[in-house]
Amino acid sequence: MEVTKLEHACQILSDGDVRLVLDPGNFTRPVDATGVVAVVVTHEHPDHVTPEQLHRILAANPDAVVFGPEGVRAALADSGIAVEVVTDGDHRTVGPFELDFHGTRHQLIHSSVPIVDNTGVLVNGTLFHPGDSYTDPGVPVEVLAAPVGAPWLKVAEMMDYVAALAPARAYPIHEATLSDVGYGMHTGRLREALAPSGVLEVLRPGESLTI
């Protein structure tokens, strides 16, 4: 299995010619992919999903299934896009991908900002994408897609989260809110937190990693 990181939170997982898209939002280039069997949307915020991105993906892959928590279904209700609702503890099999869903809530941004549904996904028991959360899936994580920049993110908490999960490998995502200097600082701290257990793979948009 190969993961290609696009801008911000979007990733495309490939098993041969079969693909799974994660969080295609508005900080990401237009996602043009074929062979897509499913799209997983962790939560409703537009940097993780837009109707435009989903319409583009579904036009090219009309049989693809969109998975997301209830908040995603509600947010997309007027767009004509069907969402199969998933939540913590659910399991789905689609093509070669085994999907285990973990977590229910987005990380707190501020007491004045409503907390939305957020459900992370573990793919093939290997790659965990937590969305905008510090969700611990409660199982070993081999590869972690680790958020490094966000209104809800504090570097100390990010470091504690990564250290607690102790993945063998991680790569930074959710970087669009950071300058180049900030990205370097945050990935440096991520590398420190990961060092006792694993290795940090820094992927620029469009780069891939075999997992």
Protein Blocks (a to p, Z undefined) as FASTA:
>chain_A
ZZdddehjbccddehjaccdehiafkbccdddehiabdcdfbfbfklocfklmmmmmmmm
mmbccdddfklmmmmmmnopacddddehiacdehjbccddedjbdcdfbfklccdddddd
dehhlaccebjadbdehiacfbdcddfbdfkbcfklmmmmmmmnopabdcdehkllpcfk
lmmmmmmmmmmmmmmmmccddddehiacdZZ
